[in-house]
Amino acid sequence: MLVCEKHGSLRVVQNDKMLDAPALTLAVDNFNERGLIGITLDPNFSSNHYIYLHYTPKNTPPRVSRFVLYQNVADIGSETVLYEMDPLEVAGVHNGGALVFDSKGYNICSTFMQNSYLQYSYLYIATGNI
């Protein structure tokens, strides 16, 4: 089992025990609801070892990135940024974070509304959409 820690560590639980060393540690902005907030495995994880993380890097907008996780270690150098979201507002709340794959293999990410409830109904704005 993989566990995201808000402050940026990705942890592995094996045989009901959390391993001592994190699989990955990211430098994140963890103000309010920011940080390492979402994870999913690739549908073909057993062969390609891809994991997808939704996180807020320091001084950078939130993003969804793909990493390679092999033998309980994620290679920071393997990061492929798939989507970078709009810059965050000061509030730092309602940041989304859910990541899933649908039945057709599309990676779906819930984004944030950042207290901008008037924007979430516009499909051309990523804020508050999937």
Secondary structure, DSSP 8 states (H G I E B T S, - for coil): -EEE-TTSEEEEEETTEE-SS-SEE--B--STT-SEEEEEE-TTHHHH-EEEEEE-BTTS--EEEEEEEETTEEEEEEEEEEEE-----SS-------EEE-TTS-EEE----TT-TTTTT-TTS-TT--
